[in-house]
Amino acid sequence: MKLTDFKYELPDELIAQYPSKHRGDSRMMILNRGDQSVSHDNFSNIIDFLEEGDALVVNETKVFPARLIGFKEKTNAQVEVLLLRQLEDTMWEVLVKPARKVRIGNRLVIADSIGCDVIDNTISGGRVVKFDDNGKNFFDLVEEVGNSPLPPYIKRPTEAIDKERYQTVYAKKTGAVAAPTAGLHFTDDILKKIKAKGVEIIPLVLHVGLGSFRPVQVEDLSRHQMDSEYYELSEDSAKRINEVKKNGGRVFAVGTTTVRVLETVVIPDKTVKASSGWTDKFIFPPYNFKTVNGIITNFHQSQSTLYILVCTFCGYDLAKKAYQQAIEEKYRFFSYGDAMLVL
């Protein structure tokens, strides 16, 4: 299949600009791969679709305020810096806007306490910058001056609500520049009910970065190279997932990032192995899923790696039918949008 096979048209008014009033209030579309059916519910009823002995695997990455607003030291021209990943203590890979105005050798000033020098370009169109080492914790400084890194299709400035709602309730490990958005629907109460039903809630980490949201620019999907993103699967989590599988339970992945980790760490006997490192896993048809039995996800952008993964898991025809129904039924799309459960 080619990139153009994964194109669909979406009315702008269906792109969610704000989260639902309360977590857990979103609509939820249910896709059943067995009978190819599509049905509709509310996310607060997710527990009804899980059974004792199943596993819910969640991504505990924590979004940090990675969007910095500053200026070029010599010209005072405003510059936006999006932190992508830490290469060394003070050296970062970033995206800058406007990119054409930021060159190697430029000095950027973000705030009184943060400045950096542009030292290199990256093959993906970004920059490598070196921040001043002033002896303070860099992430503490960023928390003070940074903004939530909302995606560009949210056409409004960052607001106070985003600091809370563009973050899962179970986020623990700082490192993501975009939220694993399927997890935004869960509340502490919903998670307690899921656990009380006898469903294992098992954590892993993938720090969402450029790999998840960089557009596919080649028609031949086999030629698309994902940017690597850091992941962790602990010994305890691997053991618990393997026990669930051994006992006949189903593994539900919360989000495409979780799917990519689980399919990265699976070994030939179809168990998962604890590890940490960098993954550039890109899942596209045809692909045989070895670990995941169900996915909880959002509605994703046309031709994105996330949408392609969902189509691969659902089956192309079912996914296309579901998205068309979602548009007709006026579901809310993308990061702050509604949910989809694939069984």
VOPAGU-2260 file (C-alpha; in pm, 1 decimal, decimal comma):
REM VOPAGU-2260
SITE   aa  ch    i         X         Y         Z
SITE  MET   A    0       0,0       0,0       0,0
SITE  LYS   A    1     107,9     358,7     -63,9
SITE  LEU   A    2      83,7     682,5     131,2
SITE  THR   A    3    -206,1     814,5     -78,2
SITE  ASP   A    4    -413,8     512,7      29,7
SITE  PHE   A    5    -420,0     665,8     379,0
SITE  LYS   A    6    -554,0    1006,3     281,8
SITE  TYR   A    7    -893,5    1127,5     398,1
SITE  GLU   A    8   -1065,6    1466,7     408,2
SITE  LEU   A    9   -1160,9    1613,8     744,6
SITE  PRO   A   10   -1369,6    1927,0     802,9
SITE  ASP   A   11   -1174,5    2176,2    1015,0
SITE  GLU   A   12   -1461,0    2214,0    1260,3
SITE  LEU   A   13   -1411,4    1853,3    1377,1
SITE  ILE   A   14   -1057,0    1922,6    1502,5
SITE  ALA   A   15   -1093,1    1956,7    1881,2
SITE  GLN   A   16    -949,4    2285,1    2003,5
SITE  TYR   A   17   -1016,4    2217,3    2371,7
SITE  PRO   A   18   -1047,3    1902,8    2583,7
SITE  SER   A   19   -1386,0    1778,0    2697,6
SITE  LYS   A   20   -1525,5    1953,8    3003,2
SITE  HIS   A   21   -1433,1    1659,8    3223,8
SITE  ARG   A   22   -1190,5    1372,2    3170,8
SITE  GLY   A   23   -1374,4    1054,7    3077,0
SITE  ASP   A   24   -1662,5    1243,9    2912,9
SITE  SER   A   25   -1551,0    1183,4    2554,2
SITE  ARG   A   26   -1741,6     970,7    2310,0
SITE  MET   A   27   -1593,2     632,7    2220,1
SITE  MET   A   28   -1626,0     442,4    1895,1
SITE  ILE   A   29   -1589,1      64,1    1924,1
SITE  LEU   A   30   -1448,1    -135,1    1633,4
SITE  ASN   A   31   -1485,9    -511,6    1644,6
SITE  ARG   A   32   -1239,3    -679,7    1411,3
SITE  GLY   A   33   -1420,2   -1011,4    1448,9
SITE  ASP   A   34   -1753,2    -913,0    1296,3
SITE  GLN   A   35   -1630,8    -588,2    1133,8
SITE  SER   A   36   -1888,5    -387,2    1328,0
SITE  VAL   A   37   -1877,2     -25,3    1440,5
SITE  SER   A   38   -2071,5      88,8    1748,1
SITE  HIS   A   39   -2080,6     391,6    1975,8
SITE  ASP   A   40   -2053,6     451,6    2349,1
SITE  ASN   A   41   -1901,6     685,5    2607,0
SITE  PHE   A   42   -1542,8     649,8    2728,3
SITE  SER   A   43   -1658,1     629,7    3090,3
SITE  ASN   A   44   -1793,7     282,9    3002,0
SITE  ILE   A   45   -1453,8     149,7    2889,6
SITE  ILE   A   46   -1455,5     -90,7    3185,3
SITE  ASP   A   47   -1746,9    -282,0    3027,2
SITE  PHE   A   48   -1519,7    -395,7    2744,0
SITE  LEU   A   49   -1238,4    -524,3    2967,0
SITE  GLU   A   50   -1241,4    -858,7    3146,8
SITE  GLU   A   51   -1076,8    -999,3    3455,0
SITE  GLY   A   52    -731,8   -1125,3    3359,5
SITE  ASP   A   53    -675,9    -867,6    3085,5
SITE  ALA   A   54    -391,8    -614,7    3088,7
SITE  LEU   A   55    -411,3    -242,2    3023,1
SITE  VAL   A   56     -65,9    -116,8    2925,1
SITE  VAL   A   57     -11,5     258,3    2967,6
SITE  ASN   A   58     263,6     499,5    2869,3
SITE  GLU   A   59     383,9     687,9    3180,1
SITE  THR   A   60     580,5     951,3    2989,9
SITE  LYS   A   61     532,5    1306,0    3117,2
SITE  VAL   A   62     506,4    1605,4    2886,8
SITE  PHE   A   63     724,3    1899,8    2979,5
SITE  PRO   A   64     665,1    2260,9    2860,7
SITE  ALA   A   65     894,5    2219,0    2563,3
SITE  ARG   A   66     782,4    2522,4    2359,2
SITE  LEU   A   67    1007,6    2819,2    2438,2
SITE  ILE   A   68     959,1    3171,3    2306,2
SITE  GLY   A   69    1269,8    3386,8    2270,6
SITE  PHE   A   70    1456,4    3615,8    2033,5
SITE  LYS   A   71    1776,1    3638,4    1834,6
SITE  GLU   A   72    2030,5    3831,2    2034,6
SITE  LYS   A   73    2149,0    4062,8    1754,6
SITE  THR   A   74    1819,7    4139,7    1582,5
SITE  ASN   A   75    1557,1    4089,9    1856,3
SITE  ALA   A   76    1353,5    3888,6    1603,6
SITE  GLN   A   77    1113,8    3654,0    1782,5
SITE  VAL   A   78    1197,5    3283,6    1762,8
SITE  GLU   A   79    1007,7    2975,8    1879,8
SITE  VAL   A   80    1215,8    2681,5    2000,6
SITE  LEU   A   81    1060,0    2337,4    2044,0
SITE  LEU   A   82    1279,0    2105,4    2250,3
SITE  LEU   A   83    1283,4    1756,6    2098,1
SITE  ARG   A   84    1544,2    1550,6    2277,6
SITE  GLN   A   85    1842,4    1593,0    2502,5
SITE  LEU   A   86    2165,1    1482,8    2332,8
SITE  GLU   A   87    2399,6    1569,4    2618,7
SITE  ASP   A   88    2368,6    1764,4    2945,4
SITE  THR   A   89    2323,9    2106,4    2781,0
SITE  MET   A   90    2292,1    2004,9    2415,5
SITE  TRP   A   91    1948,8    1955,7    2257,3
SITE  GLU   A   92    1793,9    1875,1    1924,3
SITE  VAL   A   93    1522,2    2132,9    1859,0
SITE  LEU   A   94    1283,5    2263,8    1597,1
SITE  VAL   A   95    1288,3    2638,5    1539,1
SITE  LYS   A   96    1038,5    2875,6    1383,6
SITE  PRO   A   97    1093,3    3055,1    1152,8
SITE  ALA   A   98    1356,3    2798,2    1054,2
SITE  ARG   A   99    1496,9    2998,6     764,0
SITE  LYS   A  100    1594,4    3281,1    1000,6
SITE  VAL   A  101    1790,0    3066,0    1247,1
SITE  ARG   A  102    2138,3    2969,1    1137,2
SITE  ILE   A  103    2449,3    2809,7    1282,5
SITE  GLY   A  104    2626,4    3064,6    1499,5
SITE  ASN   A  105    2312,8    3250,1    1606,3
SITE  ARG   A  106    2266,5    3328,3    1973,7
SITE  LEU   A  107    1912,0    3281,2    2107,5
SITE  VAL   A  108    1784,3    3429,2    2433,1
SITE  ILE   A  109    1479,4    3262,3    2587,5
SITE  ALA   A  110    1466,7    3433,1    2926,0
SITE  ASP   A  111    1701,8    3594,4    3175,6
SITE  SER   A  112    1801,9    3247,8    3291,0
SITE  ILE   A  113    1811,9    3062,3    2957,1
SITE  GLY   A  114    2022,1    3125,0    2648,1
SITE  CYS   A  115    2166,2    2899,9    2379,1
SITE  ASP   A  116    2391,6    2892,1    2074,5
SITE  VAL   A  117    2295,1    2723,9    1747,0
SITE  ILE   A  118    2578,5    2483,8    1663,1
SITE  ASP   A  119    2446,7    2251,5    1391,4
SITE  ASN   A  120    2162,6    2155,2    1156,2
SITE  THR   A  121    1984,4    1818,2    1159,1
SITE  ILE   A  122    1880,2    1602,7     865,3
SITE  SER   A  123    1513,9    1642,3     966,4
SITE  GLY   A  124    1523,9    2020,7     935,9
SITE  GLY   A  125    1590,1    2099,3    1300,2
SITE  ARG   A  126    1884,5    2248,6    1483,4
SITE  VAL   A  127    2129,0    2141,0    1751,3
SITE  VAL   A  128    2165,9    2402,8    2023,9
SITE  LYS   A  129    2387,1    2426,5    2330,2
SITE  PHE   A  130    2230,8    2591,0    2634,0
SITE  ASP   A  131    2427,4    2786,9    2890,3
SITE  ASP   A  132    2537,2    2581,6    3188,5
SITE  ASN   A  133    2444,3    2804,8    3481,1
SITE  GLY   A  134    2447,2    2532,4    3743,5
SITE  LYS   A  135    2069,2    2517,8    3773,0
SITE  ASN   A  136    1843,0    2224,5    3685,4
SITE  PHE   A  137    1747,0    2276,6    3321,9
SITE  PHE   A  138    1404,8    2113,7    3349,9
SITE  ASP   A  139    1320,7    2335,6    3649,9
SITE  LEU   A  140    1403,2    2641,3    3439,6
SITE  VAL   A  141    1193,1    2515,8    3150,7
SITE  GLU   A  142     899,1    2454,9    3385,6
SITE  GLU   A  143     917,1    2824,7    3476,7
SITE  VAL   A  144     934,0    2975,7    3126,9
SITE  GLY   A  145     810,3    2706,7    2885,8
SITE  ASN   A  146     466,8    2653,2    2732,3
SITE  SER   A  147     274,0    2330,7    2676,9
SITE  PRO   A  148     375,9    2200,7    2333,1
SITE  LEU   A  149      29,9    2192,6    2178,0
SITE  PRO   A  150      25,1    2056,5    1821,4
SITE  PRO   A  151      -8,0    2306,9    1535,5
SITE  TYR   A  152    -363,6    2203,7    1447,9
SITE  ILE   A  153    -479,8    2355,5    1778,2
SITE  LYS   A  154    -524,1    2711,4    1654,4
SITE  ARG   A  155    -507,8    2903,0    1979,6
SITE  PRO   A  156    -248,1    3013,0    2232,0
SITE  THR   A  157    -161,2    2784,3    2521,5
SITE  GLU   A  158    -390,2    2836,4    2821,3
SITE  ALA   A  159    -378,1    2739,2    3187,9
SITE  ILE   A  160    -609,0    2441,2    3124,9
SITE  ASP   A  161    -349,0    2281,5    2897,8
SITE  LYS   A  162     -94,7    2235,1    3175,7
SITE  GLU   A  163    -332,1    1990,0    3343,1
SITE  ARG   A  164    -529,4    1841,6    3055,4
SITE  TYR   A  165    -244,9    1792,5    2804,6
SITE  GLN   A  166    -106,7    1536,2    3049,4
SITE  THR   A  167    -226,6    1192,7    3158,4
SITE  VAL   A  168    -321,7    1140,9    3523,6
SITE  TYR   A  169     -55,9     868,5    3548,1
SITE  ALA   A  170     233,2    1064,8    3390,4
SITE  LYS   A  171     553,4    1010,2    3590,3
SITE  LYS   A  172     870,9    1026,1    3381,3
SITE  THR   A  173     955,2    1360,6    3220,6
SITE  GLY   A  174    1068,0    1350,9    2859,9
SITE  ALA   A  175     781,1    1385,1    2609,2
SITE  VAL   A  176     721,9    1684,1    2382,8
SITE  ALA   A  177     375,1    1561,8    2288,4
SITE  ALA   A  178     116,1    1381,0    2496,2
SITE  PRO   A  179      26,5    1014,0    2443,9
SITE  THR   A  180    -325,0    1137,2    2379,1
SITE  ALA   A  181    -523,5     813,3    2417,2
SITE  GLY   A  182    -435,4     826,6    2785,1
SITE  LEU   A  183    -586,9    1172,4    2831,9
SITE  HIS   A  184    -933,6    1016,4    2869,3
SITE  PHE   A  185    -854,1     819,3    3184,7
SITE  THR   A  186    -941,8     947,0    3531,2
SITE  ASP   A  187    -816,0     810,8    3861,6
SITE  ASP   A  188   -1166,8     681,9    3928,2
SITE  ILE   A  189   -1188,9     496,1    3596,4
SITE  LEU   A  190    -848,4     338,7    3659,3
SITE  LYS   A  191    -953,0     229,4    4009,8
SITE  LYS   A  192   -1263,9      60,6    3868,4
SITE  ILE   A  193   -1058,8    -113,6    3599,9
SITE  LYS   A  194    -814,4    -243,1    3859,0
SITE  ALA   A  195   -1097,8    -354,7    4088,5
SITE  LYS   A  196   -1237,0    -565,3    3802,5
SITE  GLY   A  197    -916,8    -768,6    3800,1
SITE  VAL   A  198    -747,5    -598,7    3505,6
SITE  GLU   A  199    -370,6    -549,3    3536,5
SITE  ILE   A  200    -258,6    -189,8    3477,9
SITE  ILE   A  201      98,9    -214,3    3355,4
SITE  PRO   A  202     332,2      81,6    3283,1
SITE  LEU   A  203     600,5     141,5    3024,6
SITE  VAL   A  204     756,6     457,9    2883,4
SITE  LEU   A  205     800,1     605,9    2538,9
SITE  HIS   A  206     904,3     969,6    2532,4
SITE  VAL   A  207     697,3    1103,5    2244,1
SITE  GLY   A  208     909,3    1311,0    2008,5
SITE  LEU   A  209     951,8    1392,1    1643,5
SITE  GLY   A  210     920,4    1026,0    1543,9
SITE  SER   A  211     551,7    1015,5    1632,4
SITE  PHE   A  212     441,9    1332,2    1458,1
SITE  ARG   A  213     683,6    1397,7    1169,9
SITE  PRO   A  214     486,9    1371,2     841,7
SITE  VAL   A  215     545,0    1085,5     600,7
SITE  GLN   A  216     684,7    1241,0     283,7
SITE  VAL   A  217     743,4     936,3      62,8
SITE  GLU   A  218     479,0     746,2    -132,0
SITE  ASP   A  219     654,8     413,5     -71,8
SITE  LEU   A  220     597,3     350,4     299,6
SITE  SER   A  221     893,9     116,3     323,9
SITE  ARG   A  222    1117,9     417,0     261,0
SITE  HIS   A  223     991,6     625,2     553,4
SITE  GLN   A  224    1244,7     644,0     836,7
SITE  MET   A  225    1101,9     714,7    1181,7
SITE  ASP   A  226    1304,8     936,8    1412,4
SITE  SER   A  227    1410,6     733,8    1714,9
SITE  GLU   A  228    1231,4     782,0    2046,9
SITE  TYR   A  229    1344,8     662,5    2389,4
SITE  TYR   A  230    1153,4     379,8    2559,4
SITE  GLU   A  231    1167,8     170,4    2876,3
SITE  LEU   A  232    1001,5    -159,2    2965,9
SITE  SER   A  233    1091,6    -275,6    3317,0
SITE  GLU   A  234    1151,6    -632,8    3428,9
SITE  ASP   A  235     836,6    -619,7    3640,1
SITE  SER   A  236     618,6    -491,0    3355,7
SITE  ALA   A  237     755,8    -748,5    3111,5
SITE  LYS   A  238     690,9   -1028,4    3358,8
SITE  ARG   A  239     332,9    -916,3    3421,9
SITE  ILE   A  240     253,8    -883,1    3049,8
SITE  ASN   A  241     392,1   -1229,7    2981,6
SITE  GLU   A  242     187,4   -1376,6    3266,6
SITE  VAL   A  243    -131,6   -1222,0    3131,1
SITE  LYS   A  244     -61,8   -1365,2    2786,2
SITE  LYS   A  245      26,6   -1706,0    2932,1
SITE  ASN   A  246    -300,2   -1716,0    3126,7
SITE  GLY   A  247    -509,0   -1635,2    2821,0
SITE  GLY   A  248    -573,4   -1268,2    2898,8
SITE  ARG   A  249    -579,8    -993,0    2640,5
SITE  VAL   A  250    -327,6    -709,5    2620,1
SITE  PHE   A  251    -482,7    -368,1    2554,7
SITE  ALA   A  252    -240,2     -93,8    2455,0
SITE  VAL   A  253    -334,4     261,9    2546,5
SITE  GLY   A  254    -215,9     455,1    2244,8
SITE  THR   A  255      -1,8     393,6    1938,9
SITE  THR   A  256     314,5     477,4    2135,7
SITE  THR   A  257     245,0     184,7    2368,1
SITE  VAL   A  258     182,9     -41,5    2068,4
SITE  ARG   A  259     517,7      53,4    1918,1
SITE  VAL   A  260     705,8     -28,6    2239,7
SITE  LEU   A  261     532,4    -365,0    2281,7
SITE  GLU   A  262     602,8    -458,6    1921,8
SITE  THR   A  263     963,7    -341,0    1959,3
SITE  VAL   A  264    1041,2    -558,5    2262,7
SITE  VAL   A  265     863,1    -877,6    2152,9
SITE  ILE   A  266    1092,8   -1175,1    2088,9
SITE  PRO   A  267    1040,9   -1477,5    1859,4
SITE  ASP   A  268     842,4   -1680,0    2115,5
SITE  LYS   A  269     594,7   -1386,0    2130,4
SITE  THR   A  270     684,3   -1291,2    2485,6
SITE  VAL   A  271     819,5    -945,5    2566,0
SITE  LYS   A  272    1164,7    -879,2    2703,6
SITE  ALA   A  273    1255,1    -599,7    2943,1
SITE  SER   A  274    1480,0    -341,0    2782,7
SITE  SER   A  275    1538,2      29,4    2732,9
SITE  GLY   A  276    1678,5     223,2    2442,3
SITE  TRP   A  277    1564,9     388,9    2122,8
SITE  THR   A  278    1299,7     265,8    1883,4
SITE  ASP   A  279    1226,2     375,8    1527,7
SITE  LYS   A  280     952,4     114,9    1481,2
SITE  PHE   A  281     716,8     208,4    1196,6
SITE  ILE   A  282     418,1     -22,4    1158,9
SITE  PHE   A  283     245,1     -33,5     822,3
SITE  PRO   A  284      66,2    -303,0     615,6
SITE  PRO   A  285     124,5    -588,5     599,2
SITE  TYR   A  286     222,6    -649,7     961,2
SITE  ASN   A  287     155,4    -933,8    1204,5
SITE  PHE   A  288      96,1    -798,8    1556,6
SITE  LYS   A  289     261,2   -1028,3    1809,1
SITE  THR   A  290     171,0    -877,3    2146,1
SITE  VAL   A  291    -129,1    -647,8    2126,1
SITE  ASN   A  292    -489,2    -775,9    2129,3
SITE  GLY   A  293    -668,7    -441,8    2151,0
SITE  ILE   A  294    -594,6     -72,0    2119,0
SITE  ILE   A  295    -741,6     237,3    2281,2
SITE  THR   A  296    -657,1     535,0    2064,3
SITE  ASN   A  297    -776,1     871,6    1933,0
SITE  PHE   A  298    -864,5     974,2    1577,5
SITE  HIS   A  299    -545,3    1064,5    1394,4
SITE  GLN   A  300    -434,1    1288,1    1110,6
SITE  SER   A  301    -461,7    1177,5     750,5
SITE  GLN   A  302    -146,8    1003,3     620,4
SITE  SER   A  303      21,7    1010,0     963,6
SITE  THR   A  304     222,4     717,8    1101,3
SITE  LEU   A  305     -36,6     690,8    1380,3
SITE  TYR   A  306    -330,5     657,9    1141,1
SITE  ILE   A  307    -136,2     407,6     929,8
SITE  LEU   A  308     -68,6     196,8    1241,7
SITE  VAL   A  309    -437,8     198,2    1335,8
SITE  CYS   A  310    -536,7      98,5     981,0
SITE  THR   A  311    -284,5    -184,0     996,7
SITE  PHE   A  312    -428,2    -314,5    1323,8
SITE  CYS   A  313    -797,1    -272,0    1235,4
SITE  GLY   A  314    -771,3    -378,2     876,3
SITE  TYR   A  315    -779,5    -110,1     608,3
SITE  ASP   A  316   -1146,8    -142,2     511,3
SITE  LEU   A  317   -1277,6    -137,3     868,6
SITE  ALA   A  318   -1063,4     163,3     958,2
SITE  LYS   A  319   -1178,8     358,4     652,7
SITE  LYS   A  320   -1541,7     279,1     732,5
SITE  ALA   A  321   -1494,7     383,7    1094,6
SITE  TYR   A  322   -1334,5     716,0    1010,6
SITE  GLN   A  323   -1607,7     794,7     760,3
SITE  GLN   A  324   -1868,2     724,0    1027,0
SITE  ALA   A  325   -1677,3     936,9    1274,9
SITE  ILE   A  326   -1690,9    1229,2    1033,8
SITE  GLU   A  327   -2061,6    1176,4     964,3
SITE  GLU   A  328   -2137,5    1147,7    1337,1
SITE  LYS   A  329   -1924,6    1455,6    1409,5
SITE  TYR   A  330   -1676,1    1294,0    1643,0
SITE  ARG   A  331   -1400,0    1523,2    1771,4
SITE  PHE   A  332   -1060,7    1450,2    1616,3
SITE  PHE   A  333    -693,8    1451,6    1718,6
SITE  SER   A  334    -523,3    1522,4    2053,4
SITE  TYR   A  335    -817,1    1665,0    2248,6
SITE  GLY   A  336   -1072,6    1460,9    2057,2
SITE  ASP   A  337   -1279,6    1149,6    2115,0
SITE  ALA   A  338   -1161,5     792,3    2163,3
SITE  MET   A  339   -1167,1     469,1    1966,8
SITE  LEU   A  340   -1151,7     117,9    2109,4
SITE  VAL   A  341   -1040,9    -158,0    1872,8
SITE  LEU   A  342   -1125,2    -511,3    1983,8
